[in-house]
Amino acid sequence: MASKTKLKSVCLPITLVFGGKTHAPGTPVKLDAEEADALIARHGEVPAKGETAKETPRPKGQALDLAIVSAIKDLDPENEDHFTASGKPVVAEIEKRLGFEVSAEERDAVWAKVSEPDPAKQAKPASSGQASS
């Protein structure tokens, strides 16, 4: 007796080419459950087109900050639709990925934290190339 493949319906924030068809972001697609889970882990999930943002429960406090950080990391820095002229993430793009509303103030508070340069990652001064004696 052959086992049936478990299918899972997902709405991804990316264009997915599957089964010879192109599925736009937010379009529900049925995939193998393992493949669906892997894609969700990599790209996140968004509400299906036509669903309202209020359907996704809105976290509070640190959970909200972490959700916003995750959504910002999913944005494409090369896509000018994802960032404002001043370099901040576009609130609507964050909301698409989260499935609930986010204020500009909430975005700004999180962006200030994640866009600060990490002192540990800053370049160290180059050595002069001379060995010390």
N, C-alpha and C positions, 0 to 999 in steps of 0.2 A: 504494500500500500504506500503510495507516494505521499510525502508530507506537503501540505500547502504552505506557500510562502506567505508570511504575515505582511499585510500592506498597511501603510500608515498615510493618512492625508496630511500634507504640510503646506504652509504658505511661507515661502522664503522671500527675503528681501533682494533676491538676485534673479536675473533671467536664467531660466533652466531649460536646456535643450535635452529632451527626453522622449524616447519613442518616436523619433522623427519629427517632433513638434517643438516649437518654441513657446515656453510658458513665461509670461511677463511676471515681474515681481508682484507678490500678493495674490497670485492665482493659485487656487488649491490644486495640488498634484498628488496622486496616489503613487507611493514608492515602496520598495521593499523596506520594512521597518528598520533594519540595521543601517541601510543607506540613508534613510530619512533622518535617523538619530544623528548620524555622522555629519550630515549637512546642517542640521539644526545646531549642533555643537560648534560648527565652524562659522556659520553665518547668522545664527539666531532665527527667530521666526517672527512674522508680522501678521496682523489681522488680515483676513481675506478682503479683497476689494469689496466695498459696499458695507462692510461691518463698521460699526462706530468704535471710536477709540475708547469709549466708556466700558466696553465689554471686558477689557483686561484690567484686573485689579491693580490699583496704583499703590506701590510700596511707599513707605514713609522713612524719614531719617536716613541712616546710613545705607539701608537697602535701596532707597531711591538714588542716592549718590552713586552706588555701585552699578545700578541699572543704566544710569546716564553715561558713566564711564564706559561701560560695555558697548552701548550704542555708538558713542563717539569713536571707539576703536574700530567699529564696523564701517565707518565712513571712509571714502576713498580720498586721500589728500590731493590726488591729481584731478579730482572731479570738482570743477568750480561751482557746481550746483550744491555741493555738500558743505561749502564754507562761504562765509560772508566776505566782502571786500576787505574787512579788517582782520580776516583770518579765523574768526570764531565759527564753530559748527552751526549750521542752519537748524533752528529749533524744529521746523517741520520734518527735517530728515531724521532727527533724533526721535521725534514722535512716531514716525512711520515704523521705526525699528522696535519701539517699545510698546506701541498699541495704546498709549494713553498720553494725555496732554502734559507738557513740560513748559514752565515759564522761562522767559529769557533770563530772569534773575537766578533760577535754579541752574540753568545751563552755564551762566557766567560764574557762579560759585564753584561748580565742578571744574569748569574749564581753567579757572585760575589755579586750581590744585594740579591738574594733570599737564598743564602747559608750562609749569615752572621748570627751569632747567634742573636736572638732577646733579648735584655737586659731585657725586661719585662717578658720574659718566662724563664729566667735563674733561676736556683734553688737558693732559699734564704738559707743562712747558717742555719744549724739545731740549734735549741736552746739547751742549756745544760740540759734542763729538770728541772732546779731549778727555783722556783718562786722568783721573786724579791720582796723585802720587802720595 
